[in-house]
Amino acid sequence: MALKSTAYLPAVYHTGILRGDTFRERFSFRVGGEPLLLAGAGVRVQLRRRAGTLVGSFEVGAGIEIEGEALVWTIESGATAGYLPGEYQYDIEITTGTTVRTYLSGTFTVEKDVTA
């Protein structure tokens, strides 16, 4: 019986927003029990519809900020106001040196807002 290795599969985290609200979440990662050092790292996040259509692309200085050992992903209310309600997919890819790794992926649910 072959064993499946999950050592390089990203963790899964589901999140979301009410359409028209500001989204802001903070993430930190550990490798071998030690904090992943993000200073100087490249960080990319892409948000896509289930069919694969790109909805948003974020990187350091454009929706992603590094604060110590954490990254903060922000989507301004003006952008989320244009998102259709539904379920999207995202992942967080971090490049340190020559290593590129996707540390987190999941769904991003946009709920219809009541107050327009």
C-alpha positions as CSV (number, residue, x, y, z in Angstrom):
1,M,0.0,0.0,0.0
2,A,1.5,3.4,-1.0
3,L,1.4,6.2,1.5
4,K,0.4,9.6,0.4
5,S,2.8,12.4,1.5
6,T,1.1,15.7,2.4
7,A,4.4,17.5,3.4
8,Y,4.1,20.0,0.5
9,L,0.3,20.4,0.4
10,P,-0.9,23.8,1.5
11,A,-3.0,24.2,4.7
12,V,-6.7,24.9,4.0
13,Y,-8.5,28.0,5.4
14,H,-11.9,29.2,4.3
15,T,-12.8,32.9,4.7
16,G,-15.1,35.5,3.2
17,I,-16.7,38.9,3.2
18,L,-19.9,40.8,2.8
19,R,-19.9,42.4,-0.6
20,G,-18.9,46.1,-0.2
21,D,-17.0,45.6,3.1
22,T,-13.3,45.9,3.6
23,F,-11.5,42.6,3.9
24,R,-8.4,42.4,6.1
25,E,-6.8,39.2,7.4
26,R,-3.5,38.5,9.0
27,F,-1.6,35.3,8.4
28,S,1.6,33.8,9.8
29,F,3.2,30.5,9.0
30,R,5.5,28.1,10.8
31,V,8.0,25.7,9.2
32,G,9.5,23.0,11.5
33,G,7.9,24.8,14.4
34,E,9.8,28.1,13.6
35,P,8.2,31.2,12.3
36,L,8.5,31.7,8.5
37,L,10.6,34.8,8.0
38,L,8.8,37.0,5.5
39,A,11.2,40.0,5.4
40,G,12.3,40.2,1.8
41,A,10.0,37.4,0.7
42,G,7.8,37.6,-2.4
43,V,4.1,37.0,-1.6
44,R,1.3,36.6,-4.2
45,V,-2.3,35.9,-3.6
46,Q,-4.8,35.3,-6.5
47,L,-8.6,35.2,-6.1
48,R,-10.4,33.3,-8.8
49,R,-13.9,32.2,-9.7
50,R,-14.5,28.5,-9.6
51,A,-14.2,28.4,-13.4
52,G,-10.7,29.9,-13.1
53,T,-11.4,33.5,-14.1
54,L,-9.0,35.8,-12.3
55,V,-10.9,38.3,-10.0
56,G,-8.0,39.8,-8.0
57,S,-4.3,39.6,-7.8
58,F,-2.3,40.9,-4.8
59,E,1.4,41.2,-3.9
60,V,3.6,43.0,-1.5
61,G,2.8,46.7,-1.8
62,A,-0.5,46.0,-3.6
63,G,-2.9,44.5,-1.2
64,I,-0.3,42.6,0.8
65,E,1.8,44.1,3.6
66,I,4.4,42.4,5.7
67,E,4.2,43.2,9.4
68,G,6.9,41.4,11.4
69,E,6.3,37.7,11.0
70,A,2.9,38.1,9.5
71,L,1.4,39.1,6.2
72,V,-1.7,41.2,6.0
73,W,-4.0,40.7,3.0
74,T,-6.4,43.6,2.4
75,I,-9.1,44.1,-0.2
76,E,-10.6,47.6,-0.1
77,S,-14.4,48.0,0.0
78,G,-14.5,49.5,-3.5
79,A,-13.1,46.3,-4.9
80,T,-15.3,43.9,-3.0
81,A,-18.4,46.0,-4.0
82,G,-17.7,44.7,-7.5
83,Y,-17.5,41.0,-6.5
84,L,-20.6,38.9,-7.4
85,P,-22.0,36.9,-4.4
86,G,-20.6,33.3,-4.6
87,E,-17.7,31.1,-3.8
88,Y,-14.2,31.9,-5.1
89,Q,-10.9,30.2,-4.6
90,Y,-7.6,31.7,-3.4
91,D,-4.1,30.7,-2.5
92,I,-1.1,32.3,-0.9
93,E,2.2,31.7,-2.6
94,I,5.5,32.7,-0.9
95,T,8.9,32.9,-2.5
96,T,12.0,32.9,-0.2
97,G,15.3,32.8,-2.1
98,T,14.7,30.3,-4.9
99,T,12.0,28.4,-3.1
100,V,8.4,28.9,-4.2
101,R,5.7,27.3,-2.0
102,T,2.0,27.6,-1.7
103,Y,1.4,27.7,2.1
104,L,-2.4,28.3,2.2
105,S,-5.4,27.8,0.0
106,G,-9.2,27.7,0.4
107,T,-12.5,29.2,-0.5
108,F,-13.4,32.9,-0.3
109,T,-17.1,33.4,0.0
110,V,-18.8,36.7,-1.0
111,E,-22.2,37.2,0.6
112,K,-24.8,39.6,-0.6
113,D,-24.9,42.8,1.4
114,V,-28.1,44.2,2.7
115,T,-27.0,47.9,3.1
116,A,-26.0,49.2,-0.3
